[in-house]
């Protein structure tokens, strides 16, 4: 990727494979592959998919399967998880799944890991059944998983080996929205991705903790920070603000515990939310970058300068697929990425 005017920050994509009102998961997966192919041409660095469950507006619950679908339909862009919620799974199963993906698509697979359930507690129980894992043993699960890929670490105490998986060099990232994963990533010398797109008020604290606790490893010599950011770009500020109401409605429904597909834009959010809900959304979505090409460029450069992020992962929950494509294209044009 070519440098943009202020430095070497790279740009990537987080896709939730949104299911829109009146749409189907099949349509979402077609849109996902179409978007991946386009952003590959526009110079984006990696394309990640997120694990969520029991959410009628997100189709990427079987994350590893969708990663394989995207990797098969692209040729150069890195593809991975943003992330796999490790406590929902056996570390061995994840090692085998991602060992399979890396064997099929060598040098292109990332494994981003989180410790949250990616869902509500009832669904977490349905996923985990008798497992006692509630995320508190995430460091131990991580050690076991890493040991399946690299037996020399000595962290796999099971006596079981992962085929495929063993001996493969699959980058492992820790994902977080608080300080826990930031500190763990720093101590282990792993790359760290923070969810600024829904936890903006904790961004600087988490980055600082990661960088202060970072210890060089055979994976990384120095800290590497990627930040998730909601970006909705359009030809004008007015159009972008209109498109952003789909994202706002999504979070409003989450606050109200009302699960629904992604809603079309509305002219006036004031008719939908209370003052309390509006303030709550402002806290959650405060780092969102919404506007015309020049507005987006200015805000992105300011955000990068403030955080000194090595990479920005862009999330664009836009109802209309063509406008979603255009939003990512605008960012590529503004950041002078190779096309």
C-alpha positions in Angstrom: 0.0 0.0 0.0 1.3 3.4 -0.8 1.8 6.0 1.9 -0.9 8.6 2.5 0.1 12.2 3.1 0.7 12.0 6.9 2.5 8.6 7.3 2.2 4.8 7.0 -1.1 4.0 8.6 -2.9 1.1 6.8 -6.6 0.7 6.4 -8.7 -2.4 6.7 -12.3 -3.5 6.9 -14.4 -5.1 9.6 -17.6 -6.6 8.1 -20.5 -7.7 10.3 -22.3 -9.2 7.2 -25.3 -7.1 8.0 -28.8 -8.5 7.3 -31.1 -5.6 6.3 -34.8 -5.3 6.6 -36.3 -7.5 3.9 -33.0 -9.2 3.2 -31.6 -12.7 3.8 -28.3 -14.1 5.1 -27.7 -15.4 1.5 -27.9 -11.8 0.2 -25.6 -10.7 3.0 -23.0 -13.2 2.1 -23.1 -12.2 -1.6 -22.7 -8.5 -0.5 -19.8 -9.5 1.8 -17.9 -11.2 -1.0 -18.6 -8.3 -3.3 -17.4 -5.8 -0.8 -14.2 -7.8 -0.1 -13.4 -7.9 -3.8 -13.9 -4.2 -4.1 -11.8 -3.2 -1.1 -9.1 -5.5 -2.3 -8.9 -3.5 -5.5 -9.0 -0.2 -3.5 -5.9 -1.0 -1.5 -7.3 -2.1 1.9 -4.9 -4.3 3.9 -7.1 -6.9 5.6 -10.8 -8.0 5.7 -12.1 -9.3 9.0 -15.4 -10.8 10.0 -16.9 -10.8 13.5 -18.5 -13.6 15.6 -21.9 -12.7 16.9 -24.8 -15.0 17.8 -28.6 -14.6 18.1 -28.5 -11.3 16.4 -30.9 -10.9 13.4 -28.9 -8.1 11.9 -25.5 -10.0 11.7 -25.0 -13.1 9.4 -21.4 -13.9 10.3 -22.1 -16.3 13.3 -20.2 -19.2 11.6 -17.2 -16.9 11.3 -14.6 -19.4 10.1 -16.9 -20.6 7.3 -17.5 -17.0 6.0 -13.7 -16.3 6.2 -13.2 -19.3 3.9 -15.8 -18.0 1.5 -14.2 -14.5 1.3 -10.6 -15.9 1.0 -11.7 -18.1 -1.8 -13.2 -15.2 -3.7 -10.2 -12.8 -3.3 -6.5 -13.2 -4.0 -4.3 -10.8 -2.1 -6.1 -9.2 0.8 -5.6 -10.7 4.3 -8.8 -12.3 5.7 -9.5 -13.1 9.3 -11.6 -12.9 12.4 -12.4 -9.7 14.3 -12.8 -11.8 16.2 -13.4 -15.4 17.3 -14.8 -15.3 20.8 -12.5 -18.0 22.2 -14.5 -18.9 25.4 -17.3 -20.1 23.1 -15.0 -22.7 21.6 -12.4 -25.4 22.3 -9.0 -24.0 21.5 -8.2 -27.2 19.6 -11.2 -26.7 17.3 -10.1 -23.1 16.6 -6.5 -24.3 15.9 -7.8 -26.9 13.4 -10.2 -24.5 11.7 -7.6 -21.8 11.3 -4.9 -24.3 10.4 -7.3 -25.5 7.7 -7.8 -21.9 6.5 -4.1 -21.1 6.5 -3.4 -24.4 4.6 -6.0 -23.4 1.9 -4.9 -19.8 1.7 -1.3 -19.6 2.8 0.0 -16.3 4.1 -3.4 -14.6 4.1 -5.2 -15.6 7.3 -5.4 -13.7 10.6 -6.8 -15.0 13.9 -8.2 -12.2 16.0 -9.4 -13.3 19.4 -11.8 -11.9 22.0 -13.0 -13.0 25.4 -16.5 -11.7 25.4 -19.4 -14.0 24.4 -20.4 -11.9 21.4 -24.0 -12.4 22.5 -26.3 -12.5 25.5 -25.9 -14.8 28.5 -28.7 -17.2 27.4 -27.1 -17.7 24.0 -23.7 -18.0 25.6 -25.0 -21.0 27.6 -26.4 -22.5 24.5 -23.0 -22.2 22.9 -21.0 -23.4 25.9 -23.3 -25.9 27.5 -21.5 -27.5 30.5 -18.3 -25.5 30.0 -17.3 -23.4 33.0 -15.6 -20.9 30.8 -16.9 -17.4 31.3 -13.9 -15.5 29.9 -11.9 -15.5 33.2 -9.7 -18.4 31.9 -9.1 -16.6 28.6 -5.3 -16.4 29.2 -5.1 -20.1 29.8 -7.2 -20.8 26.7 -4.9 -18.5 24.7 -1.8 -20.3 25.9 -3.3 -23.7 24.9 -4.3 -22.4 21.4 -0.9 -20.9 20.8 0.7 -24.1 21.8 -1.2 -26.1 19.2 0.4 -23.8 16.5 3.9 -23.7 18.1 4.7 -26.6 20.4 8.0 -25.0 21.3 6.1 -22.5 23.5 5.4 -25.4 25.9 1.9 -24.0 26.7 -0.1 -26.9 25.4 -0.6 -29.3 28.3 -3.2 -31.5 26.7 -0.8 -33.9 24.9 -3.0 -33.5 21.8 -1.7 -32.1 18.5 -3.6 -30.0 15.9 -3.5 -31.2 12.3 -3.7 -29.0 10.3 -2.4 -26.3 12.5 0.9 -27.4 14.1 3.8 -25.5 12.6 1.8 -22.9 10.8 2.6 -19.2 11.3 -0.9 -17.6 11.8 -0.8 -14.1 13.2 -2.8 -14.0 16.5 -4.3 -10.7 17.5 -6.0 -9.8 20.8 -9.1 -7.7 20.6 -10.6 -5.6 23.3 -12.9 -2.9 24.5 -11.2 -2.4 27.9 -7.8 -2.8 29.5 -7.7 -6.5 30.1 -6.8 -7.6 26.6 -4.6 -4.5 26.1 -2.4 -5.5 29.0 -2.3 -9.2 28.1 -1.4 -8.4 24.5 1.4 -6.1 25.7 2.8 -8.7 28.1 2.8 -11.4 25.3 4.1 -9.1 22.6 1.1 -9.6 20.4 -0.6 -7.1 18.1 -3.7 -5.4 19.7 -7.0 -4.2 18.2 -9.2 -1.9 20.2 -13.0 -1.4 19.6 -13.1 2.3 19.3 -16.3 1.9 17.2 -18.3 1.2 20.3 -16.1 2.0 23.3 -14.5 5.3 22.3 -14.0 6.7 25.8 -11.6 4.0 26.7 -9.5 4.1 23.6 -6.5 6.2 24.8 -6.3 4.5 28.2 -6.2 1.1 26.5 -3.6 2.1 24.0 -1.4 3.6 26.7 -1.7 0.5 28.8 -0.8 -1.7 25.9 2.2 0.3 24.9 3.5 0.6 28.5 3.2 -3.1 29.2 4.5 -4.2 25.8 7.4 -6.7 25.8 9.1 -7.6 22.5 8.5 -11.1 21.3 9.4 -13.2 18.3 6.1 -12.1 16.9 6.6 -8.3 17.3 9.6 -6.1 18.2 7.4 -3.1 19.0 3.8 -2.4 19.7 1.3 -2.6 16.9 -2.2 -0.9 17.4 -5.2 -1.2 15.2 -8.3 0.7 16.0 -11.9 -0.1 14.9 -13.8 3.1 13.8 -17.2 3.6 12.3 -16.8 5.6 9.1 -19.8 6.6 6.9 -18.7 8.7 3.9 -20.9 10.1 1.2 -20.8 12.9 -1.4 -22.1 15.5 1.2 -22.3 15.8 4.9 -26.1 15.8 4.7 -26.2 12.5 2.8 -23.7 10.9 5.2 -25.6 11.9 8.2 -28.7 10.4 6.7 -27.0 7.1 6.0 -25.6 7.1 9.6 -29.2 6.8 11.0 -29.1 3.1 10.2 -26.2 2.6 12.5 -27.8 4.8 15.1 -31.0 2.8 14.9 -29.0 -0.4 15.3 -27.5 0.8 18.6 -30.8 2.2 19.7 -32.4 -1.2 19.3 -29.6 -2.8 21.3 -30.1 -0.3 24.1 -33.8 -1.2 24.1 -33.0 -5.0 23.9 -35.0 -5.1 20.7 -33.1 -7.2 18.1 -34.0 -6.4 14.5 -32.4 -6.4 11.1 -30.5 -3.3 9.9 -33.1 -0.5 9.3 -33.3 1.9 6.4 -32.2 5.5 7.0 -34.7 8.0 8.5 -34.9 11.7 8.1 -35.2 12.6 11.8 -33.8 10.5 14.7 -35.3 13.0 17.2 -38.6 11.3 16.6 -37.2 7.9 17.6 -35.0 8.4 20.6 -35.3 10.0 24.1 -32.8 12.5 25.4 -31.3 9.7 27.6 -31.0 7.3 24.7 -29.5 10.1 22.5 -26.8 10.7 25.1 -26.1 7.0 25.6 -25.6 6.6 21.8 -23.3 9.7 21.8 -21.1 7.9 24.4 -21.0 4.7 22.4 -20.7 6.1 18.9 -18.7 9.2 19.8 -15.7 8.3 17.7 -17.7 7.8 14.5 -16.5 9.6 11.4 -19.4 10.7 9.3 -19.4 13.2 6.4 -18.3 14.2 2.9 -14.9 13.3 1.5 -13.2 16.3 3.0 -14.9 16.0 6.4 -13.9 12.3 6.6 -10.3 13.0 5.6 -9.9 15.7 8.2 -11.5 13.7 11.0 -9.5 10.5 10.1 -6.2 12.4 10.0 -7.0 14.0 13.3 -7.9 10.6 14.9 -4.7 9.0 13.6 -2.6 11.9 14.8 -4.2 11.7 18.3 -3.9 7.9 18.6 -0.8 7.2 16.5 -2.6 4.1 15.3 -0.6 1.8 13.0 -3.8 0.6 11.3 -7.4 1.7 11.1 -10.2 -0.9 10.7 -13.2 0.7 9.2 -16.8 -0.5 10.0 -19.5 0.9 7.7 -23.0 -0.2 8.7 -24.9 1.3 5.7 -28.3 0.0 4.6 -27.8 0.4 0.9 -25.0 -1.9 -0.4 -24.0 0.4 -3.3 -23.7 3.4 -0.9 -21.6 1.1 1.4 -19.3 0.3 -1.4 -19.0 4.0 -2.2 -18.2 4.9 1.4 -15.2 2.6 1.3 -14.1 4.0 -2.1 -14.2 7.5 -0.7 -11.9 6.6 2.1 -9.5 4.9 -0.3 -9.5 8.1 -2.5 -9.0 10.4 0.4 -6.2 8.4 2.0 -4.5 8.0 -1.4 -4.4 4.2 -1.2 -3.1 2.2 -4.1 -6.0 1.2 -6.4 
